[in-house]
Amino acid sequence: MPAERPPERGLALAQATEELARARDRAVRSLTTLEREVKRTFDWREWVRRKPGTTLALAFGLGLFLGRRR
């Protein structure tokens, strides 16, 4: 039969386990938030929605540049 742990050690182990679970949850939430922000930042539809004038100017400039190359 295994030897029982002293109550202080069992309490410390339980607290450490809870802290690890909380840290893991925080890390998962942070990574999920980061992933969402990266997707939003690099989505061209989001750029058009947030800055339609800038997007239109860039498209116009790119059209001029490509048109003059011919």
ZALUM-770264 format. One record per atom (N, C-alpha, C): residue number from 1; residue in three letters; x, y, z. Coordinates in nm, 4 decimals, padded with zeros to 6 digits. Last residue first. Layout:
N
<site resi="NUM" resn="ALA" xx="X" yy="Y" zz="Z"/>
...
//
This chain:
70
<site resi="70" resn="ARG" xx="00.2391" yy="04.8030" zz="-07.0234"/>
<site resi="70" resn="ARG" xx="00.2182" yy="04.7410" zz="-07.1556"/>
<site resi="70" resn="ARG" xx="00.2614" yy="04.8283" zz="-07.2644"/>
<site resi="69" resn="ARG" xx="00.2617" yy="04.9560" zz="-06.7996"/>
<site resi="69" resn="ARG" xx="00.3711" yy="04.8615" zz="-06.8286"/>
<site resi="69" resn="ARG" xx="00.3573" yy="04.8013" zz="-06.9672"/>
<site resi="68" resn="ARG" xx="00.0322" yy="05.0912" zz="-06.7573"/>
<site resi="68" resn="ARG" xx="00.1406" yy="05.1644" zz="-06.8243"/>
<site resi="68" resn="ARG" xx="00.2560" yy="05.0720" zz="-06.8587"/>
<site resi="67" resn="GLY" xx="-00.1221" yy="04.9060" zz="-06.6165"/>
<site resi="67" resn="GLY" xx="-00.1654" yy="04.9500" zz="-06.7494"/>
<site resi="67" resn="GLY" xx="-00.0534" yy="05.0183" zz="-06.8268"/>
<site resi="66" resn="LEU" xx="00.0090" yy="04.8850" zz="-06.3719"/>
<site resi="66" resn="LEU" xx="00.0059" yy="04.7693" zz="-06.4604"/>
<site resi="66" resn="LEU" xx="-00.0339" yy="04.8080" zz="-06.6015"/>
<site resi="65" resn="PHE" xx="-00.0350" yy="05.1508" zz="-06.2783"/>
<site resi="65" resn="PHE" xx="00.1003" yy="05.0945" zz="-06.2892"/>
<site resi="65" resn="PHE" xx="00.1019" yy="04.9779" zz="-06.3875"/>
<site resi="64" resn="LEU" xx="-00.3150" yy="05.1680" zz="-06.2748"/>
<site resi="64" resn="LEU" xx="-00.2343" yy="05.2581" zz="-06.3579"/>
<site resi="64" resn="LEU" xx="-00.0955" yy="05.2005" zz="-06.3831"/>
<site resi="63" resn="GLY" xx="-00.3727" yy="04.9642" zz="-06.0874"/>
<site resi="63" resn="GLY" xx="-00.4242" yy="04.9568" zz="-06.2246"/>
<site resi="63" resn="GLY" xx="-00.3462" yy="05.0458" zz="-06.3196"/>
<site resi="62" resn="LEU" xx="-00.2519" yy="05.0702" zz="-05.8621"/>
<site resi="62" resn="LEU" xx="-00.2012" yy="04.9437" zz="-05.9166"/>
<site resi="62" resn="LEU" xx="-00.2483" yy="04.9261" zz="-06.0605"/>
<site resi="61" resn="GLY" xx="-00.4149" yy="05.2958" zz="-05.8253"/>
<site resi="61" resn="GLY" xx="-00.2717" yy="05.3096" zz="-05.8509"/>
<site resi="61" resn="GLY" xx="-00.2109" yy="05.1842" zz="-05.9112"/>
<site resi="60" resn="PHE" xx="-00.6613" yy="05.1681" zz="-05.7755"/>
<site resi="60" resn="PHE" xx="-00.6470" yy="05.2595" zz="-05.8886"/>
<site resi="60" resn="PHE" xx="-00.4997" yy="05.2745" zz="-05.9270"/>
<site resi="59" resn="ALA" xx="-00.5995" yy="05.0298" zz="-05.5407"/>
<site resi="59" resn="ALA" xx="-00.6426" yy="04.9550" zz="-05.6590"/>
<site resi="59" resn="ALA" xx="-00.6261" yy="05.0409" zz="-05.7848"/>
<site resi="58" resn="LEU" xx="-00.5402" yy="05.2475" zz="-05.3717"/>
<site resi="58" resn="LEU" xx="-00.4375" yy="05.1473" zz="-05.4029"/>
<site resi="58" resn="LEU" xx="-00.4733" yy="05.0681" zz="-05.5281"/>
<site resi="57" resn="ALA" xx="-00.7902" yy="05.3747" zz="-05.3666"/>
<site resi="57" resn="ALA" xx="-00.6729" yy="05.4454" zz="-05.4186"/>
<site resi="57" resn="ALA" xx="-00.5611" yy="05.3476" zz="-05.4555"/>
<site resi="56" resn="LEU" xx="-00.9443" yy="05.1743" zz="-05.2447"/>
<site resi="56" resn="LEU" xx="-00.9768" yy="05.2190" zz="-05.3797"/>
<site resi="56" resn="LEU" xx="-00.8579" yy="05.2904" zz="-05.4439"/>
<site resi="55" resn="THR" xx="-00.8193" yy="05.1643" zz="-04.9946"/>
<site resi="55" resn="THR" xx="-00.8218" yy="05.0459" zz="-05.0797"/>
<site resi="55" resn="THR" xx="-00.8504" yy="05.0836" zz="-05.2241"/>
<site resi="54" resn="THR" xx="-00.8727" yy="05.4213" zz="-04.8998"/>
<site resi="54" resn="THR" xx="-00.7336" yy="05.3778" zz="-04.9189"/>
<site resi="54" resn="THR" xx="-00.7272" yy="05.2586" zz="-05.0125"/>
<site resi="53" resn="GLY" xx="-01.1549" yy="05.4044" zz="-04.8861"/>
<site resi="53" resn="GLY" xx="-01.0871" yy="05.5041" zz="-04.9691"/>
<site resi="53" resn="GLY" xx="-00.9441" yy="05.4650" zz="-05.0007"/>
<site resi="52" resn="PRO" xx="-01.2097" yy="05.1938" zz="-04.7003"/>
<site resi="52" resn="PRO" xx="-01.2499" yy="05.1823" zz="-04.8414"/>
<site resi="52" resn="PRO" xx="-01.1784" yy="05.2821" zz="-04.9322"/>
<site resi="51" resn="LYS" xx="-01.1118" yy="05.0577" zz="-04.4494"/>
<site resi="51" resn="LYS" xx="-01.0490" yy="05.1704" zz="-04.5201"/>
<site resi="51" resn="LYS" xx="-01.0847" yy="05.1658" zz="-04.6686"/>
<site resi="50" resn="ARG" xx="-01.2764" yy="04.8494" zz="-04.3535"/>
<site resi="50" resn="ARG" xx="-01.2246" yy="04.9505" zz="-04.2611"/>
<site resi="50" resn="ARG" xx="-01.1711" yy="05.0733" zz="-04.3312"/>
<site resi="49" resn="ARG" xx="-01.3425" yy="04.6982" zz="-04.5821"/>
<site resi="49" resn="ARG" xx="-01.4472" yy="04.7473" zz="-04.4935"/>
<site resi="49" resn="ARG" xx="-01.3981" yy="04.8614" zz="-04.4057"/>
<site resi="48" resn="VAL" xx="-01.0914" yy="04.6376" zz="-04.6877"/>
<site resi="48" resn="VAL" xx="-01.1863" yy="04.7147" zz="-04.7678"/>
<site resi="48" resn="VAL" xx="-01.2935" yy="04.7750" zz="-04.6784"/>
<site resi="47" resn="TRP" xx="-00.9846" yy="04.4860" zz="-04.4745"/>
<site resi="47" resn="TRP" xx="-00.9175" yy="04.6095" zz="-04.5180"/>
<site resi="47" resn="TRP" xx="-01.0142" yy="04.6980" zz="-04.5956"/>
<site resi="46" resn="GLU" xx="-01.1629" yy="04.2725" zz="-04.4756"/>
<site resi="46" resn="GLU" xx="-01.1577" yy="04.3601" zz="-04.3576"/>
<site resi="46" resn="GLU" xx="-01.0906" yy="04.4925" zz="-04.3926"/>
<site resi="45" resn="ARG" xx="-01.0972" yy="04.1544" zz="-04.7136"/>
<site resi="45" resn="ARG" xx="-01.2321" yy="04.2096" zz="-04.6971"/>
<site resi="45" resn="ARG" xx="-01.2374" yy="04.3057" zz="-04.5790"/>
<site resi="44" resn="TRP" xx="-00.8435" yy="04.0560" zz="-04.6715"/>
<site resi="44" resn="TRP" xx="-00.8586" yy="04.1719" zz="-04.7600"/>
<site resi="44" resn="TRP" xx="-00.9967" yy="04.2340" zz="-04.7465"/>
<site resi="43" resn="ASP" xx="-00.7068" yy="03.9726" zz="-04.3675"/>
<site resi="43" resn="ASP" xx="-00.8218" yy="03.9476" zz="-04.4530"/>
<site resi="43" resn="ASP" xx="-00.8475" yy="04.0710" zz="-04.5398"/>
<site resi="42" resn="PHE" xx="-00.5115" yy="04.0222" zz="-04.1816"/>
<site resi="42" resn="PHE" xx="-00.4680" yy="03.9854" zz="-04.3162"/>
<site resi="42" resn="PHE" xx="-00.5836" yy="03.9518" zz="-04.4109"/>
<site resi="41" resn="THR" xx="-00.6548" yy="04.0850" zz="-03.9496"/>
<site resi="41" resn="THR" xx="-00.5577" yy="04.1802" zz="-04.0029"/>
<site resi="41" resn="THR" xx="-00.5221" yy="04.1493" zz="-04.1479"/>
<site resi="40" resn="ARG" xx="-00.8035" yy="03.8542" zz="-03.8984"/>
<site resi="40" resn="ARG" xx="-00.8726" yy="03.9792" zz="-03.9310"/>
<site resi="40" resn="ARG" xx="-00.7781" yy="04.0789" zz="-03.9970"/>
<site resi="39" resn="LYS" xx="-00.5997" yy="03.6718" zz="-03.8373"/>
<site resi="39" resn="LYS" xx="-00.6889" yy="03.6467" zz="-03.9511"/>
<site resi="39" resn="LYS" xx="-00.7578" yy="03.7752" zz="-03.9946"/>
<site resi="38" resn="VAL" xx="-00.4956" yy="03.7986" zz="-03.6110"/>
<site resi="38" resn="VAL" xx="-00.4109" yy="03.7802" zz="-03.7295"/>
<site resi="38" resn="VAL" xx="-00.4970" yy="03.7564" zz="-03.8526"/>
<site resi="37" resn="GLU" xx="-00.7152" yy="03.7839" zz="-03.4351"/>
<site resi="37" resn="GLU" xx="-00.6632" yy="03.9144" zz="-03.4771"/>
<site resi="37" resn="GLU" xx="-00.5769" yy="03.9034" zz="-03.6028"/>
<site resi="36" resn="ARG" xx="-00.7404" yy="03.5047" zz="-03.4038"/>
<site resi="36" resn="ARG" xx="-00.8523" yy="03.5825" zz="-03.4578"/>
<site resi="36" resn="ARG" xx="-00.8032" yy="03.7178" zz="-03.5107"/>
<site resi="35" resn="GLU" xx="-00.4942" yy="03.4453" zz="-03.2832"/>
<site resi="35" resn="GLU" xx="-00.5292" yy="03.3868" zz="-03.4122"/>
<site resi="35" resn="GLU" xx="-00.6412" yy="03.4661" zz="-03.4802"/>
<site resi="34" resn="LEU" xx="-00.5213" yy="03.5877" zz="-03.0410"/>
<site resi="34" resn="LEU" xx="-00.4159" yy="03.6226" zz="-03.1364"/>
<site resi="34" resn="LEU" xx="-00.4485" yy="03.5693" zz="-03.2750"/>
<site resi="33" resn="THR" xx="-00.7330" yy="03.4455" zz="-02.9229"/>
<site resi="33" resn="THR" xx="-00.7474" yy="03.5876" zz="-02.9532"/>
<site resi="33" resn="THR" xx="-00.6445" yy="03.6314" zz="-03.0565"/>
<site resi="32" resn="THR" xx="-00.6086" yy="03.1961" zz="-02.8962"/>
<site resi="32" resn="THR" xx="-00.7310" yy="03.2084" zz="-02.9756"/>
<site resi="32" resn="THR" xx="-00.7532" yy="03.3534" zz="-03.0171"/>
<site resi="31" resn="LEU" xx="-00.3991" yy="03.2605" zz="-02.7234"/>
<site resi="31" resn="LEU" xx="-00.3696" yy="03.2127" zz="-02.8585"/>
<site resi="31" resn="LEU" xx="-00.4914" yy="03.2233" zz="-02.9493"/>
<site resi="30" resn="SER" xx="-00.5462" yy="03.3347" zz="-02.4942"/>
<site resi="30" resn="SER" xx="-00.4565" yy="03.4300" zz="-02.5601"/>
<site resi="30" resn="SER" xx="-00.4263" yy="03.3880" zz="-02.7034"/>
<site resi="29" resn="ARG" xx="-00.6778" yy="03.0950" zz="-02.4318"/>
<site resi="29" resn="ARG" xx="-00.7560" yy="03.2149" zz="-02.4659"/>
<site resi="29" resn="ARG" xx="-00.6696" yy="03.3162" zz="-02.5392"/>
<site resi="28" resn="VAL" xx="-00.4542" yy="02.9329" zz="-02.3771"/>
<site resi="28" resn="VAL" xx="-00.5449" yy="02.8974" zz="-02.4861"/>
<site resi="28" resn="VAL" xx="-00.6267" yy="03.0185" zz="-02.5286"/>
<site resi="27" resn="ALA" xx="-00.3485" yy="03.0678" zz="-02.1551"/>
<site resi="27" resn="ALA" xx="-00.2690" yy="03.0545" zz="-02.2769"/>
<site resi="27" resn="ALA" xx="-00.3580" yy="03.0223" zz="-02.3966"/>
<site resi="26" resn="ARG" xx="-00.5544" yy="03.0362" zz="-01.9683"/>
<site resi="26" resn="ARG" xx="-00.5157" yy="03.1711" zz="-02.0120"/>
<site resi="26" resn="ARG" xx="-00.4379" yy="03.1652" zz="-02.1430"/>
<site resi="25" resn="ASP" xx="-00.5484" yy="02.7551" zz="-01.9421"/>
<site resi="25" resn="ASP" xx="-00.6683" yy="02.8218" zz="-01.9930"/>
<site resi="25" resn="ASP" xx="-00.6367" yy="02.9626" zz="-02.0434"/>
<site resi="24" resn="ARG" xx="-00.2934" yy="02.7246" zz="-01.8299"/>
<site resi="24" resn="ARG" xx="-00.3231" yy="02.6636" zz="-01.9594"/>
<site resi="24" resn="ARG" xx="-00.4461" yy="02.7302" zz="-02.0218"/>
<site resi="23" resn="ALA" xx="-00.3319" yy="02.8568" zz="-01.5867"/>
<site resi="23" resn="ALA" xx="-00.2326" yy="02.9084" zz="-01.6822"/>
<site resi="23" resn="ALA" xx="-00.2583" yy="02.8527" zz="-01.8217"/>
<site resi="22" resn="ARG" xx="-00.5217" yy="02.6878" zz="-01.4678"/>
<site resi="22" resn="ARG" xx="-00.5560" yy="02.8275" zz="-01.4970"/>
<site resi="22" resn="ARG" xx="-00.4597" yy="02.8865" zz="-01.5996"/>
<site resi="21" resn="ALA" xx="-00.3678" yy="02.4542" zz="-01.4460"/>
<site resi="21" resn="ALA" xx="-00.4901" yy="02.4529" zz="-01.5261"/>
<site resi="21" resn="ALA" xx="-00.5318" yy="02.5949" zz="-01.5627"/>
<site resi="20" resn="LEU" xx="-00.1679" yy="02.5436" zz="-01.2709"/>
<site resi="20" resn="LEU" xx="-00.1324" yy="02.4994" zz="-01.4062"/>
<site resi="20" resn="LEU" xx="-00.2552" yy="02.4990" zz="-01.4976"/>
<site resi="19" resn="GLU" xx="-00.3253" yy="02.5907" zz="-01.0448"/>
<site resi="19" resn="GLU" xx="-00.2550" yy="02.7031" zz="-01.1081"/>
<site resi="19" resn="GLU" xx="-00.2129" yy="02.6669" zz="-01.2509"/>
<site resi="18" resn="GLU" xx="-00.4060" yy="02.3290" zz="-00.9846"/>
<site resi="18" resn="GLU" xx="-00.5049" yy="02.4311" zz="-01.0195"/>
<site resi="18" resn="GLU" xx="-00.4403" yy="02.5493" zz="-01.0916"/>
<site resi="17" resn="THR" xx="-00.1558" yy="02.2178" zz="-00.9216"/>
<site resi="17" resn="THR" xx="-00.2344" yy="02.1630" zz="-01.0317"/>
<site resi="17" resn="THR" xx="-00.3390" yy="02.2634" zz="-01.0781"/>
<site resi="16" resn="ALA" xx="-00.0871" yy="02.3676" zz="-00.6975"/>
<site resi="16" resn="ALA" xx="-00.0026" yy="02.3744" zz="-00.8169"/>
<site resi="16" resn="ALA" xx="-00.0788" yy="02.3243" zz="-00.9397"/>
<site resi="15" resn="GLN" xx="-00.2880" yy="02.2862" zz="-00.5216"/>
<site resi="15" resn="GLN" xx="-00.2786" yy="02.4266" zz="-00.5610"/>
<site resi="15" resn="GLN" xx="-00.1960" yy="02.4423" zz="-00.6879"/>
<site resi="14" resn="ALA" xx="-00.2249" yy="02.0133" zz="-00.4981"/>
<site resi="14" resn="ALA" xx="-00.3557" yy="02.0532" zz="-00.5511"/>
<site resi="14" resn="ALA" xx="-00.3525" yy="02.1989" zz="-00.5985"/>
<site resi="13" resn="LEU" xx="00.0286" yy="02.0352" zz="-00.3787"/>
<site resi="13" resn="LEU" xx="00.0143" yy="01.9701" zz="-00.5090"/>
<site resi="13" resn="LEU" xx="-00.1175" yy="02.0094" zz="-00.5750"/>
<site resi="12" resn="ALA" xx="-00.0372" yy="02.1547" zz="-00.1372"/>
<site resi="12" resn="ALA" xx="00.0520" yy="02.2256" zz="-00.2297"/>
<site resi="12" resn="ALA" xx="00.0402" yy="02.1673" zz="-00.3705"/>
<site resi="11" resn="LEU" xx="-00.1920" yy="01.9486" zz="-00.0282"/>
<site resi="11" resn="LEU" xx="-00.2520" yy="02.0795" zz="-00.0531"/>
<site resi="11" resn="LEU" xx="-00.1685" yy="02.1581" zz="-00.1539"/>
<site resi="10" resn="GLY" xx="00.0006" yy="01.7478" zz="-00.0043"/>
<site resi="10" resn="GLY" xx="-00.1170" yy="01.7250" zz="-00.0871"/>
<site resi="10" resn="GLY" xx="-00.1852" yy="01.8559" zz="-00.1236"/>
<site resi="9" resn="ARG" xx="00.1715" yy="01.8692" zz="00.1802"/>
<site resi="9" resn="ARG" xx="00.2215" yy="01.8357" zz="00.0464"/>
<site resi="9" resn="ARG" xx="00.1043" yy="01.8134" zz="-00.0497"/>
<site resi="8" resn="GLU" xx="00.0104" yy="01.8902" zz="00.4040"/>
<site resi="8" resn="GLU" xx="00.0663" yy="02.0113" zz="00.3432"/>
<site resi="8" resn="GLU" xx="00.1116" yy="01.9844" zz="00.1998"/>
<site resi="7" resn="PRO" xx="-00.0478" yy="01.6188" zz="00.4725"/>
<site resi="7" resn="PRO" xx="-00.1539" yy="01.7083" zz="00.4236"/>
<site resi="7" resn="PRO" xx="-00.0999" yy="01.8333" zz="00.3557"/>
<site resi="6" resn="PRO" xx="00.1887" yy="01.3791" zz="00.3383"/>
<site resi="6" resn="PRO" xx="00.1491" yy="01.4718" zz="00.4451"/>
<site resi="6" resn="PRO" xx="00.0458" yy="01.5700" zz="00.3897"/>
<site resi="5" resn="ARG" xx="00.0657" yy="01.0917" zz="00.1641"/>
<site resi="5" resn="ARG" xx="00.1409" yy="01.2172" zz="00.1666"/>
<site resi="5" resn="ARG" xx="00.0981" yy="01.2989" zz="00.2871"/>
<site resi="4" resn="GLU" xx="00.0990" yy="00.7452" zz="00.2478"/>
<site resi="4" resn="GLU" xx="00.0180" yy="00.8653" zz="00.2311"/>
<site resi="4" resn="GLU" xx="00.1056" yy="00.9884" zz="00.2405"/>
<site resi="3" resn="ALA" xx="00.2513" yy="00.4870" zz="00.0603"/>
<site resi="3" resn="ALA" xx="00.2544" yy="00.5752" zz="00.1779"/>
<site resi="3" resn="ALA" xx="00.1724" yy="00.7004" zz="00.1495"/>
<site resi="2" resn="PRO" xx="00.0621" yy="00.2234" zz="-00.0900"/>
<site resi="2" resn="PRO" xx="00.1497" yy="00.3407" zz="-00.0970"/>
<site resi="2" resn="PRO" xx="00.1394" yy="00.4245" zz="00.0297"/>
<site resi="1" resn="MET" xx="00.0839" yy="-00.1174" zz="00.0000"/>
<site resi="1" resn="MET" xx="00.0000" yy="00.0000" zz="00.0000"/>
<site resi="1" resn="MET" xx="00.0889" yy="00.1244" zz="00.0000"/>
//
